[in-house]
Amino acid sequence: MKKNLCFIALAFLSNIVIGQTLDDLRKLVILGKNADAKKAIDVLLADPKNATKADVWYYKGVIYNEVAKSDATAGLCSNCRLEAFEAFKKYQVLDVKNTLMNEEQNVRLFDIYNGFFDNGAKKYNAKDYEGAYEYFKNTALVSDYITSKGFSYNGFKFPALDTSLTQNTALAARLANKDDLAAVYYEKLVAINMQGENDLEMYQFLIEHYIKTKNKPAFDAVIAKAKNFYPKNEYWTEVELEQVDKKDKIALFAKYEEILAVNKSNYLLSYNYSVELFNYVYISDPKPSDFTSARGKLVNAIKSAIELKNTPDANLLMAKSIYNDTYDAQEEYNKVKGAKPADIKLRADKKAIMIKMADECILYSDVAIAEFLKMPKLKPSEKGNLKSCYNLQESMYSLKGNVAKSNEVKNKSEAL
């Protein structure tokens, strides 16, 4: 019994000593003697018996936060403000009622938030983006913790996600060449469907990042949102097409048709699809097995492009397509031999088909020529396309037997 009483007495005495020490710490803080206060709290916590005392951790948080505010003392620990934050968290674990911090509306946590944020802004303005990122990251840690606890100060509460802080953190990480970290913060903004005018670049960054890191599921998810939020931006179309293997024509054409189904008014998309089909139909060697169906798609694609925008390029492409078809028609014509009436009629029919093709080719090239001639000054590529129009017409008039007209357009071509 005597031993137990002795133990209780010693414990009581220990609590008195702790109380006196904390009073001394309070006085040091009030007097601004933060360096001395830090030494005292460190000594106190060096004793394992004190590590379970909530008040000790509270005062560590108070002292370390004050130490962090002065350049003269901030170097006394590797990251005083972060250690202060961790000390307050420890206090709130040990004191479930959060007595001391509730009395002041947890203001010291908000103060730590402000300290981190202000230093982050200073680092950012000084172009120390890596330092800015570290401060903003810690700011977010504090903000998330305060929000998770439901704390407020004088009616102020942080939102579920501090979007401005998240944007600042992501941007600092990008400028510090930490793209993986920037993506983490941008993903938080995408998750809540941020879609302002200034958020467009965020989606572009994430799309390029996912391409680089070969994260197809993430790429598919973010580009779907981007297309929905910014439907008029053609970047999404370009980047989707870039992901398709150009050698896999079936996949490429399928992707074009998929995108065109929801972008029916996109001239450039229709025209580029036409060019891809043209190269497939007429330049592939050997001729593709689905030549006939592919050519049908080509004609429809060019017509769709012309309906959207009657450009010289689209009309020239149609003229070239018809010009190429005349070669096939001419081969069929040359295969017909003999002098029988049926042979003569067949040749005449095939000749008529060729003449009709020539007229169509001339018609589309006429439109292209007229559009090119409207331009005040032709670029070298445009001059080359105009020359191509004249060359096509020279061949078509020759096929029709109109030598005078063939020579006329030949002279125009040579004059260029």
C-alpha positions as CSV (number, residue, x, y, z in Angstrom):
1,M,0.0,0.0,0.0
2,K,2.8,2.4,0.8
3,K,4.4,1.7,-2.6
4,N,1.2,2.5,-4.4
5,L,0.7,5.7,-2.5
6,C,4.2,6.7,-3.3
7,F,3.7,6.1,-7.0
8,I,0.5,8.2,-7.1
9,A,2.3,11.0,-5.3
10,L,5.2,10.9,-7.8
11,A,2.7,11.0,-10.7
12,F,0.9,14.0,-9.2
13,L,4.3,15.7,-8.7
14,S,5.2,15.0,-12.3
15,N,1.9,16.6,-13.5
16,I,2.7,19.7,-11.4
17,V,6.2,20.0,-13.0
18,I,4.7,19.6,-16.5
19,G,2.1,22.3,-15.7
20,Q,4.8,24.7,-14.5
21,T,7.0,24.0,-17.6
22,L,4.1,24.7,-19.9
23,D,3.4,28.0,-18.1
24,D,7.0,28.9,-18.7
25,L,6.7,28.0,-22.4
26,R,3.6,30.2,-22.6
27,K,5.6,33.1,-21.1
28,L,8.5,32.6,-23.6
29,V,6.1,32.6,-26.5
30,I,4.4,35.8,-25.2
31,L,7.8,37.5,-24.9
32,G,8.7,36.4,-28.4
33,K,11.5,34.2,-27.2
34,N,10.6,31.5,-29.7
35,A,14.1,30.0,-30.0
36,D,14.2,29.4,-26.3
37,A,10.7,28.1,-26.3
38,K,11.6,25.6,-29.0
39,K,14.6,24.3,-27.0
40,A,12.3,23.9,-24.0
41,I,9.6,22.0,-25.8
42,D,12.2,19.7,-27.5
43,V,13.6,18.9,-24.1
44,L,10.2,18.2,-22.8
45,L,9.3,15.8,-25.6
46,A,12.7,14.1,-25.4
47,D,11.3,12.4,-22.3
48,P,9.1,9.5,-23.4
49,K,6.7,10.0,-20.5
50,N,5.6,13.3,-22.1
51,A,4.9,11.9,-25.6
52,T,1.4,10.8,-24.4
53,K,0.4,14.2,-23.0
54,A,-1.9,16.1,-25.3
55,D,-1.0,19.6,-24.0
56,V,2.7,19.1,-24.7
57,W,1.9,18.5,-28.4
58,Y,-0.4,21.5,-28.5
59,Y,2.4,23.7,-27.3
60,K,4.8,22.2,-29.7
61,G,2.4,23.2,-32.5
62,V,2.1,26.7,-31.1
63,I,5.9,27.2,-30.7
64,Y,7.0,25.6,-34.0
65,N,4.4,27.6,-35.9
66,E,5.8,30.8,-34.3
67,V,9.4,29.7,-35.0
68,A,8.4,29.2,-38.7
69,K,7.2,32.8,-39.1
70,S,10.6,34.4,-38.5
71,D,13.6,34.1,-40.9
72,A,15.8,34.3,-37.8
73,T,14.4,31.1,-36.3
74,A,12.8,29.2,-39.3
75,G,16.1,27.4,-39.8
76,L,16.0,25.8,-36.4
77,C,14.1,22.8,-38.0
78,S,13.9,21.3,-41.4
79,N,10.2,22.3,-41.8
80,C,9.0,24.0,-38.7
81,R,5.5,24.8,-40.1
82,L,4.9,21.3,-41.2
83,E,6.1,19.9,-37.8
84,A,3.7,22.3,-36.2
85,F,0.9,20.9,-38.3
86,E,1.8,17.4,-37.4
87,A,2.0,18.3,-33.7
88,F,-1.6,19.8,-33.7
89,K,-2.8,16.6,-35.4
90,K,-1.2,14.6,-32.7
91,Y,-2.8,16.8,-30.0
92,Q,-6.2,16.3,-31.5
93,V,-5.7,12.5,-31.5
94,L,-4.7,12.6,-27.8
95,D,-7.5,15.1,-26.8
96,V,-10.6,13.8,-28.5
97,K,-12.5,16.9,-27.1
98,N,-9.9,19.2,-28.8
99,T,-10.3,21.5,-25.8
100,L,-7.5,24.0,-26.3
101,M,-8.0,24.3,-30.1
102,N,-11.7,24.5,-30.0
103,E,-11.4,27.5,-27.6
104,E,-9.7,29.4,-30.4
105,Q,-11.7,28.0,-33.3
106,N,-8.7,26.0,-34.5
107,V,-7.3,29.3,-35.8
108,R,-3.7,28.0,-35.6
109,L,-4.5,25.5,-38.4
110,F,-5.8,28.3,-40.6
111,D,-2.7,30.3,-39.7
112,I,-0.5,27.4,-40.9
113,Y,-2.5,27.3,-44.1
114,N,-1.9,31.0,-44.7
115,G,1.8,30.6,-43.9
116,F,2.3,27.8,-46.4
117,F,0.3,29.6,-49.1
118,D,2.1,33.0,-48.7
119,N,5.5,31.3,-49.0
120,G,4.3,29.4,-52.0
121,A,3.2,32.6,-53.7
122,K,6.6,34.3,-52.9
123,K,8.5,31.3,-54.3
124,Y,6.3,31.3,-57.4
125,N,6.8,35.0,-58.1
126,A,10.5,34.5,-57.6
127,K,10.3,31.7,-60.3
128,D,11.4,29.1,-57.8
129,Y,8.7,26.7,-59.0
130,E,9.9,23.6,-57.2
131,G,9.8,25.5,-53.9
132,A,6.4,26.9,-54.8
133,Y,5.1,23.4,-55.5
134,E,6.3,22.1,-52.1
135,Y,4.6,25.0,-50.2
136,F,1.4,24.7,-52.2
137,K,1.4,20.9,-51.7
138,N,1.6,21.4,-47.9
139,T,-1.0,24.1,-48.1
140,A,-3.3,21.5,-49.7
141,L,-2.5,19.0,-47.0
142,V,-3.6,21.5,-44.3
143,S,-6.7,22.5,-46.3
144,D,-7.8,18.9,-46.8
145,Y,-7.3,18.1,-43.1
146,I,-9.3,21.2,-42.0
147,T,-12.1,20.3,-44.4
148,S,-12.1,16.6,-43.3
149,K,-12.6,17.8,-39.7
150,G,-15.4,20.2,-40.6
151,F,-13.5,23.1,-38.9
152,S,-14.5,26.7,-39.5
153,Y,-13.2,30.1,-38.3
154,N,-15.6,32.9,-37.8
155,G,-18.1,31.3,-40.2
156,F,-15.4,30.6,-42.9
157,K,-15.0,27.1,-44.2
158,F,-12.8,25.8,-47.0
159,P,-14.6,24.3,-49.9
160,A,-14.6,20.5,-50.5
161,L,-11.9,21.2,-53.1
162,D,-9.9,24.4,-53.1
163,T,-9.8,24.8,-56.9
164,S,-7.6,27.9,-56.9
165,L,-5.0,26.2,-54.7
166,T,-5.2,23.0,-56.8
167,Q,-4.6,25.0,-60.0
168,N,-1.7,26.8,-58.4
169,T,-0.1,23.5,-57.2
170,A,-0.5,21.9,-60.6
171,L,0.9,24.9,-62.5
172,A,3.9,25.1,-60.1
173,A,4.6,21.4,-60.6
174,R,4.4,21.8,-64.4
175,L,6.8,24.7,-64.4
176,A,9.1,22.6,-62.2
177,N,9.0,19.9,-64.8
178,K,7.1,17.6,-62.5
179,D,4.4,16.5,-65.0
180,D,3.4,13.4,-63.1
181,L,2.7,15.5,-60.0
182,A,0.9,18.2,-62.0
183,A,-1.4,15.5,-63.4
184,V,-2.4,14.4,-59.9
185,Y,-3.8,17.8,-59.1
186,Y,-5.4,18.4,-62.5
187,E,-7.1,15.1,-62.2
188,K,-8.9,16.4,-59.1
189,L,-10.2,19.4,-61.1
190,V,-11.3,17.1,-64.0
191,A,-13.1,14.9,-61.5
192,I,-15.4,17.8,-60.5
193,N,-15.9,18.7,-64.2
194,M,-14.1,22.0,-64.3
195,Q,-14.9,23.5,-67.7
196,G,-14.2,27.2,-67.8
197,E,-12.5,28.9,-70.6
198,N,-9.2,28.9,-68.7
199,D,-9.5,25.2,-68.0
200,L,-9.1,24.1,-71.7
201,E,-5.3,24.0,-71.4
202,M,-5.6,21.6,-68.4
203,Y,-7.4,19.0,-70.6
204,Q,-4.8,19.4,-73.3
205,F,-2.0,18.9,-70.8
206,L,-3.6,15.8,-69.4
207,I,-4.3,14.3,-72.9
208,E,-0.7,14.8,-73.9
209,H,0.5,13.4,-70.6
210,Y,-1.5,10.3,-71.0
211,I,-0.3,9.8,-74.5
212,K,3.3,10.1,-73.2
213,T,2.7,7.7,-70.3
214,K,0.6,5.4,-72.6
215,N,-2.3,5.5,-70.2
216,K,-5.1,4.7,-72.6
217,P,-8.0,4.3,-70.1
218,A,-7.2,7.8,-68.6
219,F,-6.8,9.2,-72.1
220,D,-10.2,7.9,-73.2
221,A,-11.9,9.2,-70.1
222,V,-10.4,12.8,-70.2
223,I,-10.8,13.3,-74.0
224,A,-14.5,12.2,-73.7
225,K,-15.0,15.0,-71.2
226,A,-13.0,17.5,-73.2
227,K,-15.0,16.9,-76.3
228,N,-18.2,17.4,-74.3
229,F,-17.1,20.6,-72.6
230,Y,-15.3,22.1,-75.7
231,P,-17.1,20.7,-78.7
232,K,-15.9,23.3,-81.2
233,N,-12.2,22.7,-80.4
234,E,-10.6,20.7,-83.2
235,Y,-7.6,19.7,-81.2
236,W,-9.5,16.7,-79.8
237,T,-10.2,15.3,-83.3
238,E,-6.5,15.8,-84.3
239,V,-5.2,14.0,-81.3
240,E,-7.6,11.1,-81.5
241,L,-6.6,10.5,-85.1
242,E,-2.9,10.7,-84.2
243,Q,-3.4,7.7,-81.9
244,V,-4.5,5.5,-84.8
245,D,-1.8,3.6,-86.7
246,K,-1.9,5.2,-90.2
247,K,-0.9,1.8,-91.7
248,D,-4.1,0.3,-90.4
249,K,-6.5,1.9,-92.9
250,I,-9.6,0.0,-91.6
251,A,-9.0,1.4,-88.1
252,L,-8.2,4.8,-89.5
253,F,-11.3,5.1,-91.7
254,A,-13.4,3.7,-88.8
255,K,-12.1,6.4,-86.5
256,Y,-12.8,9.2,-89.1
257,E,-16.4,7.9,-89.6
258,E,-16.9,7.7,-85.8
259,I,-15.7,11.3,-85.3
260,L,-17.6,12.6,-88.4
261,A,-20.8,11.2,-87.1
262,V,-20.7,13.8,-84.3
263,N,-18.8,16.5,-86.2
264,K,-20.9,16.6,-89.4
265,S,-20.2,20.3,-90.0
266,N,-16.4,20.0,-89.7
267,Y,-15.1,20.8,-93.2
268,L,-11.4,20.1,-92.4
269,L,-12.2,16.7,-91.0
270,S,-14.3,15.8,-94.1
271,Y,-11.5,17.0,-96.4
272,N,-8.7,15.2,-94.6
273,Y,-10.8,12.0,-94.6
274,S,-11.2,12.5,-98.4
275,V,-7.4,12.8,-98.8
276,E,-6.8,9.6,-96.8
277,L,-9.3,7.8,-98.9
278,F,-7.9,9.2,-102.2
279,N,-4.4,8.0,-101.3
280,Y,-5.8,4.6,-100.3
281,V,-7.8,4.2,-103.5
282,Y,-5.5,5.5,-106.1
283,I,-1.9,5.4,-104.7
284,S,-2.0,2.0,-102.9
285,D,0.1,-0.6,-104.8
286,P,-1.4,-3.1,-105.4
287,K,-4.9,-1.7,-105.8
288,P,-6.9,-2.4,-102.6
289,S,-9.2,-5.3,-102.6
290,D,-12.1,-3.1,-101.6
291,F,-11.4,-0.6,-104.3
292,T,-15.0,-0.2,-105.5
293,S,-16.5,0.4,-102.0
294,A,-13.6,2.6,-101.0
295,R,-14.1,4.7,-104.1
296,G,-17.8,5.1,-103.3
297,K,-16.8,6.4,-99.8
298,L,-14.3,8.7,-101.4
299,V,-16.8,10.4,-103.7
300,N,-19.3,10.8,-100.8
301,A,-16.6,12.2,-98.5
302,I,-15.5,14.8,-101.1
303,K,-19.1,15.8,-101.8
304,S,-19.7,16.3,-98.1
305,A,-16.6,18.5,-97.8
306,I,-17.7,20.6,-100.8
307,E,-21.2,21.0,-99.4
308,L,-19.7,22.3,-96.2
309,K,-17.2,24.6,-97.9
310,N,-16.8,25.0,-101.6
311,T,-13.0,25.2,-101.6
312,P,-10.6,24.9,-104.5
313,D,-8.8,22.1,-102.8
314,A,-11.9,19.9,-102.4
315,N,-12.9,20.6,-106.0
316,L,-9.4,19.8,-107.2
317,L,-9.4,16.5,-105.2
318,M,-12.7,15.5,-106.9
319,A,-11.3,16.4,-110.3
320,K,-8.2,14.3,-109.6
321,S,-10.4,11.4,-108.5
322,I,-12.4,11.5,-111.7
323,Y,-9.2,11.9,-113.8
324,N,-7.9,8.7,-112.3
325,D,-11.1,6.9,-113.0
326,T,-10.8,7.8,-116.7
327,Y,-7.7,5.6,-116.8
328,D,-9.7,2.6,-115.7
329,A,-12.4,3.5,-118.2
330,Q,-9.8,3.8,-121.0
331,E,-8.4,0.4,-120.1
332,E,-11.9,-1.1,-120.4
333,Y,-12.4,0.7,-123.7
334,N,-9.1,-0.6,-125.1
335,K,-10.0,-4.2,-124.2
336,V,-13.0,-4.1,-126.7
337,K,-11.7,-5.5,-130.0
338,G,-13.4,-6.6,-133.2
339,A,-15.6,-5.0,-135.8
340,K,-18.9,-6.6,-135.0
341,P,-21.8,-4.3,-134.4
342,A,-21.9,-5.3,-130.8
343,D,-18.2,-4.5,-130.4
344,I,-18.7,-1.1,-132.1
345,K,-21.7,-0.3,-129.8
346,L,-19.8,-1.4,-126.7
347,R,-16.8,0.8,-127.7
348,A,-19.2,3.7,-128.3
349,D,-20.8,3.2,-124.9
350,K,-17.5,3.1,-123.1
351,K,-16.4,6.2,-125.0
352,A,-19.5,8.0,-123.9
353,I,-18.7,7.1,-120.3
354,M,-15.2,8.5,-120.7
355,I,-16.5,11.7,-122.2
356,K,-18.9,12.1,-119.3
357,M,-16.1,11.6,-116.9
358,A,-14.0,14.2,-118.8
359,D,-16.9,16.7,-118.6
360,E,-17.2,16.1,-114.8
361,C,-13.5,16.5,-114.3
362,I,-13.5,19.8,-116.3
363,L,-16.5,21.0,-114.3
364,Y,-14.9,20.5,-110.9
365,S,-11.5,21.8,-112.0
366,D,-13.3,24.9,-113.4
367,V,-14.7,25.7,-110.0
368,A,-11.2,25.2,-108.4
369,I,-9.6,27.4,-111.1
370,A,-12.2,30.2,-110.5
371,E,-11.5,30.0,-106.7
372,F,-7.7,30.1,-107.1
373,L,-8.0,33.1,-109.5
374,K,-10.0,35.1,-106.9
375,M,-7.0,35.0,-104.5
376,P,-5.0,38.3,-104.5
377,K,-1.7,36.4,-104.3
378,L,-1.1,32.7,-104.7
379,K,1.3,30.9,-102.4
380,P,3.7,28.5,-104.2
381,S,1.5,25.5,-103.1
382,E,-1.6,27.2,-104.5
383,K,0.1,28.1,-107.7
384,G,1.1,24.4,-108.0
385,N,-2.5,23.3,-107.5
386,L,-3.7,25.8,-110.1
387,K,-1.2,24.3,-112.5
388,S,-2.6,20.9,-111.7
389,C,-6.1,22.0,-112.7
390,Y,-4.9,23.2,-116.0
391,N,-3.0,20.0,-116.6
392,L,-6.1,17.9,-115.8
393,Q,-8.1,20.0,-118.2
394,E,-5.5,19.7,-121.0
395,S,-5.8,15.9,-120.8
396,M,-9.6,15.9,-120.5
397,Y,-10.1,18.2,-123.5
398,S,-7.6,16.1,-125.5
399,L,-9.6,13.0,-124.6
400,K,-12.7,14.7,-125.9
401,G,-10.9,15.6,-129.1
402,N,-11.0,19.4,-128.4
403,V,-7.5,20.2,-129.5
404,A,-8.0,24.0,-129.4
405,K,-9.2,24.0,-125.8
406,S,-6.5,21.6,-124.8
407,N,-3.8,23.9,-126.2
408,E,-5.5,26.9,-124.5
409,V,-5.3,25.5,-121.0
410,K,-1.8,24.1,-121.8
411,N,-0.6,27.7,-122.5
412,K,-2.2,28.9,-119.3
413,S,-0.3,26.2,-117.4
414,E,3.0,27.1,-119.0
415,A,2.4,30.8,-118.3
416,L,2.4,30.0,-114.6
